[in-house]
């Protein structure tokens, strides 16, 4: 069975879609992939085929590559989208270019569309070795998945079981022309060092190393699936019931069910929960979780992660995005209003009674006093303690003042009443948007 027939057989096992987007760099792998998909389209086996080329601007020949890709696509009668991206030079060049590329793919993938990429078995071997020397866990050593959800649709790598030599033979037989990226010869880059210096030695000693390690990756992928199922069971316990402060749009977990688990199961559950929120912490960084877990809430412990932090409060752990680290600004009411936009802190609603000119919205500085009906004047700190308001939240709760008189504290029953009736309601910004992983 030839390469095209094998691809056809794999295609039949994929969910149907009317939007196929081939990631097309112009190199050998993507050129073969695009040629194969064009043949499947011409045979009536798929529709809605187009190519996407990402212009990183990292090579002087990048503009010429765009022209080459346009010519190839014109000959195959495949529409081509060229996306220009900027790469963050402060990060690892390889990682930054990859993240920019996937972000560009995500922007143009239609709902329920399929992004098709040309990675092959040799790429998988390089990925496994790279992750191994970097200390990856089970998920990382499972390698690149053959298929997964991606953006508004899914991603598929149909050539992962094929060797580069197979793709090269196909390209030569078909008379295809492709680009050779000169950076692929730069052994200062980790992947290229493995490709040119390490893998030839491995293959000379163990000729079937790529197939063997692909099997190992499949075993680890199965183990990762089982760990995911275990995490889902453990997270059910930590997510059961209604969390306090239902108006607070931050992900949270009950701490006690997590503390009842072994250390390994705690980390496994948290990895699954954090996957959509932040980049996975490395092994050494997990000491931050232990400190957070074992500290008392009064100490306001914090586990800093990329894009935010985990905080404790009200018997739970909370994901608090980095946007919440910015101190909200006070605001003076200049006219009657039913709602106010709070700088960097969401919206304030005066339910049942509009705000009056001259009132002001400020935030806790310490030492505030509040007159509670039937109880007299009380320290605001004590009132917040009684309601188990997490420390990280106290500095963002809007306080409504009239002169030196504290009128209301938003969202807290018994403290949120407005003079003359009505309630002070705060709709916080969530700061959430997920965290795209490659």
SEROLUM-336803 format. One record per residue (C-alpha): residue in three letters; x, y, z. Coordinates in nm, 3 decimals. Example, Ala and Ser with C-alpha at 12.3 -4.5 7.8 and 13.67 -1.06 7.14 Angstrom:
REC,titi,X,Y,Z
REC,ALA,1.230,-0.450,0.780 $
REC,SER,1.367,-0.106,0.714 $
END
This chain:
REC,titi,X,Y,Z
REC,UNK,0.000,0.000,0.000 $
REC,UNK,0.142,0.335,-0.104 $
REC,UNK,0.160,0.655,0.098 $
REC,UNK,-0.154,0.801,-0.061 $
REC,UNK,-0.354,0.486,0.014 $
REC,UNK,-0.235,0.484,0.375 $
REC,UNK,-0.336,0.846,0.413 $
REC,UNK,-0.677,0.771,0.263 $
REC,UNK,-0.728,0.492,0.517 $
REC,UNK,-0.640,0.728,0.801 $
REC,UNK,-0.869,0.996,0.662 $
REC,UNK,-1.165,0.760,0.679 $
REC,UNK,-1.114,0.729,1.055 $
REC,UNK,-1.126,1.106,1.105 $
REC,UNK,-1.441,1.307,1.186 $
REC,UNK,-1.580,1.467,0.870 $
REC,UNK,-1.517,1.836,0.808 $
REC,UNK,-1.568,2.083,0.526 $
REC,UNK,-1.269,2.294,0.626 $
REC,UNK,-0.922,2.145,0.581 $
REC,UNK,-0.628,2.378,0.646 $
REC,UNK,-0.280,2.243,0.566 $
REC,UNK,0.005,2.417,0.748 $
REC,UNK,0.239,2.483,0.454 $
REC,UNK,0.595,2.602,0.519 $
REC,UNK,0.718,2.500,0.176 $
REC,UNK,0.958,2.243,0.323 $
REC,UNK,0.969,1.874,0.233 $
REC,UNK,0.715,1.750,0.488 $
REC,UNK,0.442,2.007,0.425 $
REC,UNK,0.496,1.994,0.048 $
REC,UNK,0.433,1.619,0.046 $
REC,UNK,0.134,1.664,0.276 $
REC,UNK,-0.024,1.932,0.059 $
REC,UNK,0.033,1.729,-0.258 $
REC,UNK,-0.132,1.425,-0.097 $
REC,UNK,-0.433,1.626,0.019 $
REC,UNK,-0.472,1.786,-0.322 $
REC,UNK,-0.495,1.437,-0.471 $
REC,UNK,-0.755,1.333,-0.214 $
REC,UNK,-0.954,1.645,-0.302 $
REC,UNK,-0.927,1.575,-0.676 $
REC,UNK,-1.058,1.225,-0.609 $
REC,UNK,-1.363,1.371,-0.436 $
REC,UNK,-1.260,1.238,-0.094 $
REC,UNK,-1.255,1.578,0.080 $
REC,UNK,-1.354,1.939,0.018 $
REC,UNK,-1.277,2.282,0.153 $
REC,UNK,-0.899,2.247,0.116 $
REC,UNK,-0.667,2.545,0.162 $
REC,UNK,-0.310,2.608,0.276 $
REC,UNK,-0.176,2.841,0.546 $
REC,UNK,0.178,2.977,0.531 $
REC,UNK,0.319,3.160,0.835 $
REC,UNK,0.577,3.428,0.755 $
REC,UNK,0.801,3.465,1.063 $
REC,UNK,1.042,3.709,0.900 $
REC,UNK,1.338,3.536,1.067 $
REC,UNK,1.524,3.452,0.746 $
REC,UNK,1.637,3.685,0.467 $
REC,UNK,1.482,3.444,0.216 $
REC,UNK,1.141,3.448,0.389 $
REC,UNK,0.979,3.664,0.118 $
REC,UNK,1.107,3.430,-0.152 $
REC,UNK,0.951,3.139,0.040 $
REC,UNK,0.614,3.312,0.023 $
REC,UNK,0.649,3.335,-0.356 $
REC,UNK,0.748,2.968,-0.378 $
REC,UNK,0.449,2.860,-0.169 $
REC,UNK,0.217,3.072,-0.383 $
REC,UNK,0.346,2.904,-0.699 $
REC,UNK,0.304,2.555,-0.554 $
REC,UNK,-0.050,2.630,-0.440 $
REC,UNK,-0.139,2.786,-0.776 $
REC,UNK,-0.020,2.473,-0.956 $
REC,UNK,-0.227,2.254,-0.722 $
REC,UNK,-0.525,2.493,-0.734 $
REC,UNK,-0.522,2.526,-0.355 $
REC,UNK,-0.609,2.866,-0.200 $
REC,UNK,-0.328,3.004,0.014 $
REC,UNK,-0.342,3.231,0.321 $
REC,UNK,-0.012,3.397,0.417 $
REC,UNK,0.002,3.516,0.778 $
REC,UNK,0.270,3.755,0.900 $
REC,UNK,0.370,3.716,1.265 $
REC,UNK,0.618,3.878,1.501 $
REC,UNK,0.838,3.663,1.718 $
REC,UNK,0.918,3.761,2.075 $
REC,UNK,1.296,3.785,2.075 $
REC,UNK,1.307,3.773,2.454 $
REC,UNK,1.207,3.408,2.460 $
REC,UNK,1.377,3.100,2.317 $
REC,UNK,1.374,3.153,1.941 $
REC,UNK,1.246,2.803,1.868 $
REC,UNK,0.971,2.826,2.128 $
REC,UNK,0.872,3.182,2.037 $
REC,UNK,0.844,3.101,1.666 $
REC,UNK,0.639,2.792,1.740 $
REC,UNK,0.400,2.979,1.968 $
REC,UNK,0.355,3.257,1.711 $
REC,UNK,0.290,2.999,1.440 $
REC,UNK,0.024,2.811,1.635 $
REC,UNK,-0.143,3.135,1.740 $
REC,UNK,-0.165,3.233,1.373 $
REC,UNK,-0.311,2.894,1.279 $
REC,UNK,-0.570,2.929,1.556 $
REC,UNK,-0.686,3.267,1.422 $
REC,UNK,-0.776,3.132,1.078 $
REC,UNK,-0.912,2.787,1.165 $
REC,UNK,-1.290,2.788,1.110 $
REC,UNK,-1.528,2.640,1.363 $
REC,UNK,-1.511,2.259,1.340 $
REC,UNK,-1.223,2.292,1.092 $
REC,UNK,-0.915,2.070,1.090 $
REC,UNK,-0.558,2.197,1.085 $
REC,UNK,-0.334,1.936,0.921 $
REC,UNK,0.041,1.936,0.993 $
REC,UNK,0.319,1.735,0.834 $
REC,UNK,0.527,1.611,1.127 $
REC,UNK,0.654,1.258,1.076 $
REC,UNK,0.806,0.976,1.280 $
REC,UNK,1.156,1.126,1.279 $
REC,UNK,1.013,1.452,1.417 $
REC,UNK,0.847,1.250,1.690 $
REC,UNK,1.179,1.091,1.782 $
REC,UNK,1.347,1.433,1.804 $
REC,UNK,1.062,1.562,2.019 $
REC,UNK,1.087,1.267,2.258 $
REC,UNK,1.463,1.308,2.300 $
REC,UNK,1.434,1.683,2.352 $
REC,UNK,1.171,1.638,2.619 $
REC,UNK,1.367,1.358,2.783 $
REC,UNK,1.681,1.571,2.825 $
REC,UNK,1.462,1.854,2.958 $
REC,UNK,1.309,1.632,3.226 $
REC,UNK,0.955,1.603,3.090 $
REC,UNK,0.692,1.396,3.266 $
REC,UNK,0.452,1.137,3.129 $
REC,UNK,0.253,1.385,2.921 $
REC,UNK,0.564,1.531,2.759 $
REC,UNK,0.718,1.192,2.688 $
REC,UNK,0.396,1.082,2.519 $
REC,UNK,0.523,1.297,2.232 $
REC,UNK,0.314,1.486,1.982 $
REC,UNK,-0.042,1.357,1.971 $
REC,UNK,-0.169,1.235,1.637 $
REC,UNK,-0.487,1.438,1.686 $
REC,UNK,-0.627,1.675,1.946 $
REC,UNK,-0.869,1.962,1.984 $
REC,UNK,-0.730,2.295,1.870 $
REC,UNK,-0.879,2.646,1.872 $
REC,UNK,-1.231,2.624,1.726 $
REC,UNK,-1.167,2.284,1.569 $
REC,UNK,-0.900,2.016,1.584 $
REC,UNK,-0.543,1.940,1.479 $
REC,UNK,-0.434,1.627,1.294 $
REC,UNK,-0.086,1.493,1.213 $
REC,UNK,-0.158,1.215,0.962 $
REC,UNK,0.208,1.139,0.879 $
REC,UNK,0.335,1.062,1.231 $
REC,UNK,0.372,0.693,1.144 $
REC,UNK,0.577,0.769,0.831 $
REC,UNK,0.954,0.814,0.816 $
REC,UNK,1.124,1.112,0.656 $
REC,UNK,1.285,0.877,0.405 $
REC,UNK,0.938,0.769,0.292 $
REC,UNK,0.835,1.131,0.239 $
REC,UNK,1.158,1.206,0.054 $
REC,UNK,1.108,0.909,-0.180 $
REC,UNK,0.750,1.021,-0.250 $
REC,UNK,0.862,1.378,-0.326 $
REC,UNK,1.136,1.264,-0.562 $
REC,UNK,0.905,1.023,-0.745 $
REC,UNK,0.641,1.298,-0.784 $
REC,UNK,0.898,1.555,-0.900 $
REC,UNK,0.811,1.796,-0.618 $
REC,UNK,1.018,2.105,-0.537 $
REC,UNK,1.058,2.224,-0.180 $
REC,UNK,1.246,2.476,0.034 $
REC,UNK,1.553,2.388,0.239 $
REC,UNK,1.560,2.622,0.538 $
REC,UNK,1.928,2.711,0.603 $
REC,UNK,1.858,2.734,0.976 $
REC,UNK,1.802,2.358,0.976 $
REC,UNK,2.180,2.317,0.954 $
REC,UNK,2.246,2.534,1.260 $
REC,UNK,2.350,2.289,1.531 $
REC,UNK,2.338,2.563,1.795 $
REC,UNK,1.963,2.496,1.792 $
REC,UNK,1.876,2.198,2.010 $
REC,UNK,1.658,2.015,1.762 $
REC,UNK,1.915,2.049,1.485 $
REC,UNK,2.191,1.927,1.717 $
REC,UNK,1.991,1.612,1.784 $
REC,UNK,1.912,1.569,1.415 $
REC,UNK,2.269,1.603,1.288 $
REC,UNK,2.488,1.492,1.578 $
REC,UNK,2.293,1.250,1.796 $
REC,UNK,2.037,1.064,1.586 $
REC,UNK,2.284,0.935,1.324 $
REC,UNK,2.480,0.765,1.604 $
REC,UNK,2.164,0.619,1.756 $
REC,UNK,2.052,0.484,1.420 $
REC,UNK,2.391,0.333,1.344 $
REC,UNK,2.369,0.134,1.669 $
REC,UNK,1.992,0.074,1.675 $
REC,UNK,1.849,0.107,1.322 $
REC,UNK,1.490,0.073,1.441 $
REC,UNK,1.516,0.334,1.717 $
REC,UNK,1.245,0.559,1.569 $
REC,UNK,0.987,0.279,1.558 $
REC,UNK,1.080,0.158,1.907 $
REC,UNK,1.055,0.502,2.063 $
REC,UNK,0.728,0.565,1.883 $
REC,UNK,0.593,0.255,2.059 $
REC,UNK,0.722,0.391,2.390 $
REC,UNK,0.546,0.720,2.320 $
REC,UNK,0.222,0.531,2.254 $
REC,UNK,0.257,0.347,2.589 $
REC,UNK,0.315,0.678,2.767 $
REC,UNK,0.019,0.835,2.589 $
REC,UNK,-0.199,0.555,2.724 $
REC,UNK,-0.058,0.610,3.073 $
REC,UNK,-0.127,0.981,3.039 $
REC,UNK,-0.486,0.905,2.943 $
REC,UNK,-0.528,0.697,3.257 $
REC,UNK,-0.376,0.974,3.469 $
REC,UNK,-0.623,1.215,3.310 $
REC,UNK,-0.914,0.991,3.408 $
REC,UNK,-0.782,0.970,3.764 $
REC,UNK,-0.745,1.350,3.776 $
REC,UNK,-1.104,1.394,3.659 $
REC,UNK,-1.227,1.170,3.942 $
REC,UNK,-1.023,1.359,4.202 $
REC,UNK,-1.130,1.698,4.069 $
REC,UNK,-1.496,1.596,4.094 $
REC,UNK,-1.454,1.587,4.470 $
REC,UNK,-1.279,1.924,4.482 $
REC,UNK,-1.537,2.086,4.253 $
REC,UNK,-1.849,1.945,4.419 $
REC,UNK,-2.099,2.185,4.569 $
REC,UNK,-2.149,2.558,4.531 $
REC,UNK,-1.836,2.764,4.601 $
REC,UNK,-1.868,3.068,4.826 $
REC,UNK,-1.894,3.409,4.661 $
REC,UNK,-2.086,3.286,4.358 $
REC,UNK,-2.038,3.628,4.200 $
REC,UNK,-1.659,3.582,4.195 $
REC,UNK,-1.562,3.467,3.841 $
REC,UNK,-1.238,3.292,3.936 $
REC,UNK,-1.173,2.917,3.908 $
REC,UNK,-1.139,2.752,4.247 $
REC,UNK,-1.114,2.414,4.417 $
REC,UNK,-1.201,2.299,4.769 $
REC,UNK,-0.872,2.241,4.948 $
REC,UNK,-0.970,1.960,5.188 $
REC,UNK,-1.037,1.694,4.917 $
REC,UNK,-0.698,1.772,4.764 $
REC,UNK,-0.521,1.748,5.100 $
REC,UNK,-0.670,1.401,5.148 $
REC,UNK,-0.486,1.274,4.838 $
REC,UNK,-0.131,1.151,4.814 $
REC,UNK,0.131,1.401,4.699 $
REC,UNK,0.144,1.239,4.356 $
REC,UNK,-0.234,1.251,4.312 $
REC,UNK,-0.243,1.613,4.426 $
REC,UNK,0.007,1.710,4.157 $
REC,UNK,-0.174,1.501,3.898 $
REC,UNK,-0.510,1.666,3.971 $
REC,UNK,-0.361,2.016,3.978 $
REC,UNK,-0.178,1.964,3.649 $
REC,UNK,-0.509,1.878,3.485 $
REC,UNK,-0.686,2.175,3.644 $
REC,UNK,-0.410,2.424,3.561 $
REC,UNK,-0.374,2.306,3.200 $
REC,UNK,-0.611,2.570,3.062 $
REC,UNK,-0.488,2.844,3.294 $
REC,UNK,-0.109,2.849,3.285 $
REC,UNK,0.202,2.675,3.161 $
REC,UNK,0.280,2.362,3.359 $
REC,UNK,0.525,2.426,3.646 $
REC,UNK,0.851,2.234,3.643 $
REC,UNK,0.945,1.986,3.916 $
REC,UNK,1.133,2.232,4.138 $
REC,UNK,0.850,2.485,4.121 $
REC,UNK,0.606,2.248,4.291 $
REC,UNK,0.755,2.350,4.626 $
REC,UNK,0.531,2.655,4.587 $
REC,UNK,0.226,2.430,4.599 $
REC,UNK,0.345,2.263,4.918 $
REC,UNK,0.398,2.602,5.084 $
REC,UNK,0.054,2.720,4.976 $
REC,UNK,-0.116,2.398,5.087 $
REC,UNK,0.050,2.383,5.428 $
REC,UNK,0.034,2.752,5.522 $
REC,UNK,-0.252,2.900,5.718 $
REC,UNK,-0.496,3.126,5.536 $
REC,UNK,-0.411,3.414,5.769 $
REC,UNK,-0.062,3.428,5.616 $
REC,UNK,-0.217,3.488,5.271 $
REC,UNK,0.010,3.236,5.093 $
REC,UNK,0.070,3.269,4.720 $
REC,UNK,0.203,3.032,4.454 $
REC,UNK,0.320,3.246,4.164 $
REC,UNK,0.278,3.091,3.820 $
REC,UNK,0.294,3.221,3.466 $
REC,UNK,0.003,3.455,3.400 $
REC,UNK,-0.129,3.450,3.755 $
REC,UNK,-0.109,3.284,4.095 $
REC,UNK,-0.284,3.038,4.321 $
REC,UNK,-0.419,3.193,4.643 $
REC,UNK,-0.601,3.052,4.948 $
REC,UNK,-0.922,3.164,5.109 $
REC,UNK,-1.253,3.036,5.247 $
REC,UNK,-1.123,2.678,5.248 $
REC,UNK,-1.040,2.687,4.879 $
REC,UNK,-0.757,2.756,4.638 $
REC,UNK,-0.826,3.021,4.374 $
REC,UNK,-0.667,3.099,4.040 $
REC,UNK,-0.607,3.474,4.043 $
REC,UNK,-0.494,3.612,3.704 $
REC,UNK,-0.206,3.856,3.680 $
REC,UNK,-0.447,4.137,3.587 $
REC,UNK,-0.567,4.128,3.949 $
REC,UNK,-0.224,4.227,4.076 $
REC,UNK,-0.281,4.582,3.950 $
REC,UNK,-0.420,4.809,4.220 $
REC,UNK,-0.767,4.939,4.126 $
REC,UNK,-0.815,5.316,4.111 $
REC,UNK,-1.068,5.515,4.317 $
REC,UNK,-1.352,5.694,4.145 $
REC,UNK,-1.569,5.996,4.229 $
REC,UNK,-1.934,5.989,4.122 $
REC,UNK,-1.995,6.308,3.922 $
REC,UNK,-2.359,6.249,3.823 $
REC,UNK,-2.647,6.023,3.907 $
REC,UNK,-2.595,5.679,3.760 $
REC,UNK,-2.719,5.323,3.790 $
REC,UNK,-2.388,5.169,3.684 $
REC,UNK,-2.025,5.275,3.700 $
REC,UNK,-1.730,5.136,3.508 $
REC,UNK,-1.448,5.087,3.757 $
REC,UNK,-1.096,5.143,3.617 $
REC,UNK,-0.939,4.798,3.595 $
REC,UNK,-1.199,4.644,3.826 $
REC,UNK,-1.517,4.564,3.640 $
REC,UNK,-1.852,4.734,3.694 $
REC,UNK,-2.050,4.861,3.991 $
REC,UNK,-2.430,4.841,3.985 $
REC,UNK,-2.652,5.050,4.213 $
REC,UNK,-2.949,4.813,4.224 $
REC,UNK,-3.278,4.976,4.323 $
REC,UNK,-3.125,5.320,4.375 $
REC,UNK,-2.895,5.527,4.159 $
REC,UNK,-2.562,5.663,4.275 $
REC,UNK,-2.558,6.022,4.394 $
REC,UNK,-2.316,6.288,4.280 $
REC,UNK,-2.035,6.334,4.531 $
REC,UNK,-2.023,5.974,4.645 $
REC,UNK,-1.692,5.805,4.582 $
REC,UNK,-1.571,5.451,4.530 $
REC,UNK,-1.246,5.355,4.698 $
REC,UNK,-1.066,5.046,4.823 $
REC,UNK,-0.953,4.918,5.157 $
REC,UNK,-0.648,5.083,5.312 $
REC,UNK,-0.693,4.955,5.670 $
REC,UNK,-0.864,5.098,5.975 $
REC,UNK,-1.207,5.144,5.812 $
REC,UNK,-1.514,5.139,6.039 $
REC,UNK,-1.868,5.049,5.941 $
REC,UNK,-2.201,5.105,6.116 $
REC,UNK,-2.391,4.774,6.123 $
REC,UNK,-2.763,4.783,6.196 $
REC,UNK,-2.825,4.652,6.548 $
REC,UNK,-2.454,4.610,6.623 $
REC,UNK,-2.315,4.961,6.615 $
REC,UNK,-1.978,5.054,6.471 $
REC,UNK,-1.746,4.768,6.385 $
REC,UNK,-1.401,4.736,6.232 $
REC,UNK,-1.432,4.645,5.864 $
REC,UNK,-1.149,4.395,5.904 $
REC,UNK,-1.351,4.204,6.164 $
REC,UNK,-1.659,4.206,5.941 $
REC,UNK,-1.458,4.068,5.649 $
REC,UNK,-1.316,3.797,5.875 $
REC,UNK,-1.666,3.697,5.984 $
REC,UNK,-1.765,3.652,5.620 $
REC,UNK,-1.444,3.461,5.540 $
REC,UNK,-1.351,3.698,5.257 $
REC,UNK,-1.015,3.578,5.118 $
REC,UNK,-0.727,3.822,5.177 $
REC,UNK,-0.654,3.850,4.803 $
REC,UNK,-1.010,3.974,4.746 $
REC,UNK,-1.029,4.237,5.018 $
REC,UNK,-0.826,4.500,4.836 $
REC,UNK,-1.053,4.481,4.531 $
REC,UNK,-1.393,4.497,4.701 $
REC,UNK,-1.546,4.836,4.611 $
REC,UNK,-1.625,5.052,4.915 $
REC,UNK,-1.883,5.328,4.876 $
REC,UNK,-1.819,5.647,5.070 $
REC,UNK,-2.008,5.968,5.139 $
REC,UNK,-1.750,6.202,5.276 $
REC,UNK,-1.587,6.016,5.566 $
REC,UNK,-1.883,5.778,5.608 $
REC,UNK,-1.855,5.425,5.473 $
REC,UNK,-2.197,5.359,5.321 $
REC,UNK,-2.167,5.010,5.172 $
REC,UNK,-1.936,4.723,5.086 $
REC,UNK,-2.026,4.565,4.752 $
REC,UNK,-2.169,4.212,4.736 $
REC,UNK,-2.150,4.128,5.108 $
REC,UNK,-2.494,4.061,5.264 $
REC,UNK,-2.558,4.293,5.555 $
REC,UNK,-2.296,4.537,5.432 $
REC,UNK,-2.412,4.606,5.076 $
REC,UNK,-2.730,4.804,5.146 $
REC,UNK,-2.762,5.156,5.003 $
REC,UNK,-2.910,5.452,5.193 $
REC,UNK,-3.281,5.467,5.116 $
REC,UNK,-3.293,5.112,4.982 $
REC,UNK,-3.120,4.911,4.713 $
REC,UNK,-2.794,4.716,4.700 $
REC,UNK,-2.440,4.775,4.585 $
REC,UNK,-2.347,4.500,4.336 $
REC,UNK,-2.001,4.448,4.195 $
REC,UNK,-1.941,4.260,3.868 $
REC,UNK,-1.565,4.189,3.874 $
REC,UNK,-1.354,4.143,3.565 $
REC,UNK,-1.258,3.780,3.536 $
REC,UNK,-0.924,3.833,3.366 $
REC,UNK,-0.960,3.485,3.226 $
REC,UNK,-0.908,3.380,2.869 $
REC,UNK,-0.742,3.047,2.900 $
REC,UNK,-0.380,2.964,2.816 $
REC,UNK,-0.307,2.821,2.472 $
REC,UNK,-0.065,2.532,2.477 $
REC,UNK,0.117,2.404,2.187 $
END
